[in-house]
Structures are given as C-alpha cells and as structure tokens.
Amino acid sequence: MQPDSKTMELKFYKYHGAGNDFIMIDNRERFFNPEATTITKLCHRFFGIGADGLILLEHHPEADFRMRYFNSDGREATMCGNGGRCCVAFARFLGLVKSDANFIAADGRHVAVILSEYDTSVVVKLKMSDVVNIQKFDEGFFLDTGSPHLVRFIENVNDLDVNAEGRKIRTMSKWGTDGVNVNFVELKSGDVHGRTYERGVENETLSCGTGAIAMALAVYSNGFMTDSPLLIHAPGGQLKVHFNAVDHYFSNIWLEGPAERVFEGKIQF
C-alpha cells in the first residue's frame, strides 16, 4: 500500500537516561508540528516508536538550543531532568556543543557539562533550578524540582504496586488539575532506592530526573543522610544528585547520570 499523500516522513532518534526514554527530534527548521494526537501516537509502545516522552531540540538566539518536552499523553510539560540530559547528549551528537552547554527549557535557562563520552553514551551533569521549601502532607513530602513531586517513604519498595498506589495519590484534588508525580522511597543499608509514578506518562517510569532530586532532598531534609552528592538507585539505573543546603533552601543542584543514544530511524505519520 502506498503512503497517503498527507503522511510525512519523520527522522527521529531514540535516547534514554537510566531507562527513562525519549524520542528526540531535531526541530531547528520548525518542520514538526507538535500536535497532541501525533505525539501520543509516536510515543505509543505498541503502535508507534514507544517512549516516556518526546523532545524537540529547537534554535534559540540566546542559547545553544531550546528544549521542548512533551509527555507521552501529548501535552507539553514542565522540566524533565533526564530529558534535559538526553537533549544535551543529542546536541553533542549534532555538533552543537562540545564539553558544556547552555539551553532554554520550560523553567528557564540550564547549563550542563559532559563529563565523559564513549561511543553512543555520555555522562551528563545538568544544573537544575533551586528548590525553596518542602511541605509535609499526610501522603508524604511535596516539593517542586522543576516539576511537582510527592515523596513517600515506605518499606519493601520493590514489592509495591507503583501504578496502583501512585495513581491514587496523583489524582487527588489537593494537587490541582495537573496532578503530581509520585515517588516511593526506601532506605536500605545507607542507600536510597526509589520508584516513580509519572504524571503525563500515567505509568511507572524506570527513572525520573526531577524525581531523583526530589527524593534526595527529602532524604536530606529528614536527616536520614547528610552528605552530598546522594546516589539514587532506580529500576533503570543510578542517578547522582549534588546540592547545597541552608535550612530548607537548596541551591547549586546538579543531576548527574548516563544518557545513551539507542537507535535512529524514520517513520511515516
């Protein structure tokens, strides 16, 4: 069957950061129109490419590039830490940056450093926005690390039905119409183990960058650990969170971890 005359061929790249995966599109020529139905179809794991989200790398006159992040439900979202690190790796692949980068995202300007590079994988350290305070609720600890997160400390995190429990909290009216990302944390032998239910994906993701920061700061603010950086163990890999803390104000926050180009291809849509 011949493709419909209205279809378009899209060149894409697939990246992941500790299992948190993204469709990357070089949209500097603004050829791609980010309609929600198109993004949902492309991110679908059975009928599309499959991803937690889609990222457009675009031109910006005052930065190396602009990053636009869309959840797999098709809606443009707030900052994505792992997505930002993958976008820096993508910019490196495209030759737009070398060992460091600065870019514009939904929450403002970010800088990043590429610590190492090997074949299709790089280690990226990305500076994130300051966090002003942490609020305590019956459900856990709420903080905004570029995206809103609720951190709950539990036991036996590996046995938890994250989708069922996360969905219950995510949809509570107290978080507003957009809801909240939910992180479940267990401290085991001095290590931080966490799992995330991500809004917009409406599923557990194998890791979450802003979620890793939320978990690290919640662990620190509750006095469970007092050192920086903190290593966060997620199902998809490990992320390192660096920060400075004065009372409940956190600054100089950096998210460090791997970003890997998995494959590239073309798709008709």
C-alpha positions as CSV (number, residue, x, y, z in Angstrom):
1,M,0.0,0.0,0.0
2,Q,1.3,3.4,-0.9
3,P,1.6,6.0,1.9
4,D,-1.2,8.5,2.0
5,S,-0.3,11.8,0.3
6,K,-0.9,13.6,3.6
7,T,1.6,11.5,5.6
8,M,5.0,12.8,6.5
9,E,8.3,11.0,7.0
10,L,9.9,11.8,10.3
11,K,13.6,11.4,11.1
12,F,14.0,10.6,14.8
13,Y,16.5,9.4,17.4
14,K,15.8,7.4,20.5
15,Y,17.6,8.2,23.7
16,H,17.3,7.0,27.3
17,G,18.7,8.3,30.6
18,A,18.8,5.5,33.2
19,G,15.9,3.8,31.5
20,N,13.7,7.0,31.1
21,D,13.3,7.0,27.3
22,F,12.6,9.8,24.8
23,I,12.0,10.4,21.1
24,M,14.4,13.1,20.1
25,I,13.7,15.4,17.0
26,D,16.0,18.0,15.5
27,N,13.4,20.7,15.0
28,R,15.6,23.6,14.3
29,E,13.8,24.2,11.0
30,R,10.4,24.0,12.8
31,F,9.1,21.4,10.4
32,F,7.5,19.3,13.1
33,N,4.1,20.5,14.4
34,P,3.7,19.1,18.0
35,E,0.1,18.1,17.9
36,A,-1.0,16.1,20.9
37,T,-2.5,13.3,18.8
38,T,0.7,12.9,16.8
39,I,2.9,12.8,19.9
40,T,0.7,10.3,21.6
41,K,0.8,8.1,18.5
42,L,4.6,8.3,18.2
43,C,5.1,7.5,21.9
44,H,2.7,4.6,21.9
45,R,4.7,1.4,22.8
46,F,2.7,-0.9,20.5
47,F,1.6,1.3,17.6
48,G,4.4,3.9,17.5
49,I,8.1,4.2,18.3
50,G,7.5,4.0,22.1
51,A,8.8,6.4,24.7
52,D,8.0,8.1,28.0
53,G,8.1,11.4,26.2
54,L,9.1,13.4,23.1
55,I,11.7,16.2,23.0
56,L,12.1,18.9,20.3
57,L,15.5,20.4,20.0
58,E,15.0,23.9,18.5
59,H,17.0,27.0,17.7
60,H,17.3,29.8,20.3
61,P,19.0,33.1,19.7
62,E,20.5,33.4,23.2
63,A,21.4,29.8,24.0
64,D,22.9,26.7,22.3
65,F,19.4,25.4,21.8
66,R,15.9,25.3,23.2
67,M,14.4,22.1,24.6
68,R,10.6,21.5,24.4
69,Y,9.4,18.4,26.3
70,F,6.1,16.6,25.8
71,N,4.8,13.8,27.9
72,S,3.6,10.7,26.2
73,D,0.0,11.9,26.6
74,G,0.8,14.7,24.1
75,R,0.8,17.6,26.5
76,E,3.8,20.0,26.7
77,A,5.2,19.6,30.2
78,T,7.5,21.2,32.7
79,M,11.2,20.5,33.1
80,C,12.4,16.9,32.7
81,G,15.8,16.2,34.2
82,N,16.6,13.0,32.4
83,G,15.2,14.6,29.2
84,G,17.4,17.6,29.6
85,R,20.5,15.4,30.0
86,C,19.5,13.4,26.9
87,C,18.9,16.6,25.0
88,V,22.4,17.7,25.8
89,A,23.8,14.4,24.6
90,F,21.7,14.8,21.4
91,A,23.1,18.4,20.9
92,R,26.6,16.9,21.3
93,F,25.8,14.3,18.6
94,L,24.5,17.0,16.3
95,G,27.7,19.0,16.8
96,L,26.0,22.0,18.5
97,V,28.0,21.7,21.8
98,K,31.3,20.3,22.9
99,S,32.1,19.7,26.6
100,D,29.5,22.1,28.0
101,A,26.1,23.5,27.0
102,N,23.5,26.1,28.0
103,F,19.9,25.8,26.9
104,I,16.4,27.1,27.5
105,A,13.7,24.9,28.9
106,A,10.2,25.4,30.3
107,D,11.5,26.6,33.6
108,G,14.3,28.8,32.3
109,R,18.0,28.5,31.5
110,H,20.1,25.5,32.3
111,V,23.8,24.7,32.0
112,A,25.3,21.3,31.6
113,V,28.7,19.6,31.5
114,I,29.6,16.4,29.6
115,L,31.8,14.5,32.0
116,S,32.7,11.6,29.7
117,E,31.8,10.2,26.3
118,Y,32.1,6.7,24.9
119,D,30.6,5.7,21.6
120,T,26.8,6.2,21.9
121,S,26.8,7.0,25.6
122,V,27.8,10.1,27.6
123,V,27.6,11.1,31.2
124,V,25.9,14.5,31.6
125,K,25.8,16.7,34.7
126,L,22.9,19.1,34.5
127,K,22.3,22.1,36.7
128,M,18.7,22.4,37.9
129,S,16.6,25.1,39.5
130,D,16.8,26.0,43.2
131,V,14.2,24.4,45.5
132,V,12.7,26.8,48.0
133,N,10.9,24.6,50.5
134,I,9.4,21.2,51.3
135,Q,5.9,20.8,52.5
136,K,4.7,17.9,54.6
137,F,1.3,16.3,53.9
138,D,-0.3,13.1,55.2
139,E,0.7,11.5,51.9
140,G,4.3,12.5,52.1
141,F,6.6,15.4,51.3
142,F,5.8,17.8,48.5
143,L,8.4,19.9,46.6
144,D,8.8,21.4,43.1
145,T,12.2,20.5,41.5
146,G,11.2,21.8,38.1
147,S,8.1,19.5,38.2
148,P,6.0,18.9,41.3
149,H,6.7,15.7,43.2
150,L,5.3,14.0,46.3
151,V,7.8,11.8,48.1
152,R,6.6,9.0,50.3
153,F,8.9,6.9,52.5
154,I,7.9,3.2,52.6
155,E,9.3,-0.3,53.2
156,N,9.8,-3.0,50.6
157,V,9.6,-0.6,47.7
158,N,10.4,-3.5,45.2
159,D,7.1,-5.2,46.2
160,L,4.9,-2.1,45.7
161,D,2.3,-1.8,43.0
162,V,3.6,1.6,41.9
163,N,0.9,2.1,39.3
164,A,-2.0,1.5,41.6
165,E,-0.6,3.4,44.6
166,G,0.8,6.2,42.5
167,R,-2.4,6.8,40.6
168,K,-4.4,7.1,43.8
169,I,-2.1,10.0,45.0
170,R,-1.5,11.6,41.6
171,T,-5.2,12.3,41.1
172,M,-6.0,13.8,44.5
173,S,-7.7,17.2,44.1
174,K,-5.3,18.9,46.5
175,W,-2.6,18.8,43.8
176,G,-4.7,20.8,41.4
177,T,-5.9,19.9,37.9
178,D,-2.4,18.9,36.7
179,G,-1.7,16.5,39.5
180,V,1.6,15.4,40.9
181,N,4.4,13.0,40.2
182,V,4.7,10.4,43.0
183,N,8.0,8.9,44.3
184,F,8.2,6.0,46.7
185,V,11.5,5.8,48.6
186,E,13.1,3.1,50.7
187,L,16.4,3.5,52.7
188,K,18.3,0.2,52.7
189,S,21.8,-0.1,54.2
190,G,22.6,3.5,53.7
191,D,21.4,3.5,50.1
192,V,18.4,5.4,48.6
193,H,16.1,3.2,46.4
194,G,13.2,4.9,44.6
195,R,10.5,4.3,42.1
196,T,8.3,6.9,40.3
197,Y,4.8,7.1,39.0
198,E,4.9,9.9,36.5
199,R,2.0,12.1,35.5
200,G,1.5,12.6,31.8
201,V,3.0,9.1,31.2
202,E,0.4,7.7,33.7
203,N,2.7,4.8,34.4
204,E,5.8,3.9,36.3
205,T,9.0,5.1,34.6
206,L,12.3,3.3,35.1
207,S,13.8,6.5,36.5
208,C,12.9,10.2,36.8
209,G,15.5,13.1,36.9
210,T,13.4,15.6,38.8
211,G,12.1,12.8,40.9
212,A,15.6,11.7,41.8
213,I,16.3,15.3,43.0
214,A,13.0,15.3,45.0
215,M,13.9,12.0,46.7
216,A,17.5,13.2,47.5
217,L,16.3,16.5,49.0
218,A,13.5,14.8,51.0
219,V,16.0,12.2,52.4
220,Y,18.4,15.1,53.4
221,S,15.7,17.3,54.9
222,N,14.5,14.5,57.1
223,G,18.0,13.9,58.4
224,F,18.4,10.4,57.0
225,M,21.6,11.3,55.2
226,T,23.7,14.4,55.5
227,D,26.2,14.2,52.6
228,S,26.1,15.5,49.0
229,P,26.0,14.0,46.5
230,L,23.4,11.4,47.1
231,L,23.2,8.3,44.9
232,I,19.6,7.3,43.9
233,H,19.0,3.7,42.8
234,A,16.1,3.4,40.3
235,P,14.9,0.4,38.4
236,G,16.6,1.7,35.2
237,G,19.9,2.7,36.7
238,Q,21.6,5.2,39.0
239,L,21.5,9.0,39.2
240,K,23.6,11.2,41.4
241,V,22.2,14.4,42.9
242,H,24.6,17.2,44.1
243,F,23.3,20.2,46.1
244,N,24.0,22.8,48.7
245,A,21.5,23.2,51.6
246,V,20.8,26.0,54.0
247,D,17.8,25.3,56.2
248,H,15.1,24.3,53.7
249,Y,16.7,26.2,50.8
250,F,18.5,24.1,48.3
251,S,20.8,25.6,45.6
252,N,23.6,24.6,43.2
253,I,21.6,21.4,42.4
254,W,23.1,19.2,39.7
255,L,21.7,16.0,38.3
256,E,24.4,13.5,37.0
257,G,23.9,10.3,35.1
258,P,24.2,8.5,31.8
259,A,22.5,9.5,28.5
260,E,22.6,7.0,25.7
261,R,21.6,7.1,22.0
262,V,19.8,3.7,21.4
263,F,18.9,3.9,17.8
264,E,17.6,6.2,15.0
265,G,15.1,5.8,12.2
266,K,12.4,7.1,10.1
267,I,8.6,6.8,10.5
268,Q,5.6,7.7,8.4
269,F,2.9,9.6,10.4
